[in-house]
Structure formats: structure tokens, C-alpha cells
Amino acid sequence: MTRRDDGDVTILTLSGRLMGGPDTEQFLKLMQEVINAKRTRVIVDMGDVAWVNSSGLGALIAGWTLLQAPGRGLGPRRLRRLSVAVIPAGEIVRLAIPSRLELLEILNDVADGVGEQMGFEEDERDSVAIAVVEAGTNAIQHGNGHESTRMVEVVFRLLPDELVVEVSDTGRGFKLEVLEDPTAPENILKERGRGIFIMRLMMDDVRFDFTDHGTCCRLVKRRRPPEVEVIGSPGPLDDTI
């Protein structure tokens, strides 16, 4: 893990693993040094990082949060599609983000990477990412009221036949029975009210659990059954017994 200043740009080069403990402590220390030096542009090069777990992702989020000091803006950032090696199959991936809409891009990338690990096709990965980001948006806006000190927790459960995603906030919940139908003619032109409808279109199952501690949205995407290819044409039917 190294730091290099190139003009007004600071480049932090990471390698090996980013999996909590000394790895993340060193990264956050470097980020703090960059901030103390009043550097205005930062690039985090993760091209040589082989493994990242949820603790490592949390450190990246914390680093970006440190950069957003008064008078300092965040430029474009993206975690490129996670490879199969990043998230071992069968594990639970946990992610917690402050209630800030600009951090949903990170959630989108993690959801896409988990979908790839599950072996989903591109359209299925897109569906998972869209639904998870929509659930995260609802949690930030409606559950936590945009209060950045309140966290949105996301748990990905990679199971043999399905992916289960739980998005939790600390809000008081809502009444499902009073939700309007966004496809009704009188609601077509309304800007809001389509989130849950979209999630149900994208996923195989969408449920909500309301408790005294907050709201949990549970999303399920099942694996498609393998397609069977039939080669050649069937022969004539034989009625002989």
C-alpha cells in the first residue's frame, strides 16, 4: 500500500487484500495523511487487489466519507465489477452505509458483483442491482430521513438456489395496504410511488418486516433452471405393445 503525489493528484496504490484489521487501518491512515496535506484530487488504484470483503468495502466508504469535508466535493467513483474471486460462494456479505444517496453507487456495484458470483446472467444481475438500489433509496429517504448518522445495513446471503438480500433501516415503517397502484391511470404521471412495484418486477419475492427497531426489506432472486438443449428431431411414434 503506497502513496504517490503526481502534481495535484495523489495516487494510493493498494495490493494484496483489503479485509479488515491492519489492511483497513493502513488505508484509512493514508487517507487521513492525504486530507491533512490538503490534497484535492485522490485516485485509489485497486488493480492489484485480489480479495475484498465487507470490512474492506466499509473502509473504502469511510475513506470517501472522510474526503467529503466542508468545501470538498467528491468526483466520480466506481468499484469495477467484482470478480468471482472477490466473494467466496456460500458466505454472507454485509455492508453498512450512511444515509446518503451518493453512496448508492457503491451498493449498486456490490450487488452486481454478488450477482456475478451467483452465476446470474447480465439481465438478472441488472435486476438485482436495480431492486437493491431501490430498496436502499427507500431506506435512506423514507426510513432514515436522509440523516447521515443513521445507517442502512445490507446483507447478501448467497445460497445454493437463491440470493437473499436484506436491506434494513431504523425507520418506523409504513402501511403496505395503503400503497397506490402506480399503473392506475390517475397515478401514471406521478413522480413517486413506483419503488416497491419495480422491486417486485425485478425480483422473485419481496417482503417487509416491521419491528420496533426499524424496517427490513427482504428481496429474493432464484437461480434459473438449466436449459436443456435437444439435438436432432424425434423419431416416429411406435404404438406397438
Buried (B, 14 or more C-beta within 10 A) or exposed (E): BEBEEEEEEBBBBBEEBBBBEEBBEBBBEBBEEBBEEEBEEBEBEBEEBEBBBBBBBBBBBBBBBBBBEEEEEEEEBEBEEBEEEBBEEEBEBBBBBBBBEEBBBBBBBBBBBBBBBBEBEEEBBBBBBBBBBBBBBBBBBBBBEEEBEBBBBBBBBBBEEBBBBBBBBBBEBBEEEEEEEBEEEEBEEEEEEBBBBBBEEBBEEBEEEBEEEBBBBBBBBBBEEEEEEEEEEEEEEEEEE
